[in-house]
């Protein structure tokens, strides 16, 4: 049984306990990663239909739902969906969100000049954010995920891949890492119980 984070405090303020609290509350971030993959998938479906601007807006619009829907899935899976009030890593999640939000207009400007580079640019931006998640959750898989996303974005951009390809690639990579992180976190949570 889980208790809401608002009613608990971290007794041990070490980085390890803070990361463990984040993994426990948010299922290692796997739920948010799966919802993000679904946002990419929705944008990919729209992009294949030949509506680039609508695909861009789909990714941005669906992206707004990632955290709340991810938290809903956390709760369905028996997690709190909320970290401890005094978790020193709490601000890092918000700070990394703002960094990502500051760079999203850059991707839109790129879209205005080179449509095919929008999704690759977003892959690089989101990949960079996942590097921070390696510290936030204490999971090395986020380093790999971030590098794979950013690397894929770079490869797609230099090869001027068709517009829709980047969205499918982003979706596939994020679904893959959502499964990896889910299984890794589930094992940890089962071992602790």
Buried (B, 14 or more C-beta within 10 A) or exposed (E): EBEEBEEBEBEEEEEEBBBBBBBBBBBBBBBBBBBBBBBBBBBBBBBBEEEBEBBBBBBBEBBEBBBEBBBBBBBEBEBBBBBBEBBBBBEBBEEBBEEBEEBBEEBBEBBEEBBBBBBBBBBBBBBBBBBBBBBBBBBEBBBBBBBBBBBBBBEBBEEEBBBBBBBBBBBBBBBBBBBBBBEBBBEBBEEEE
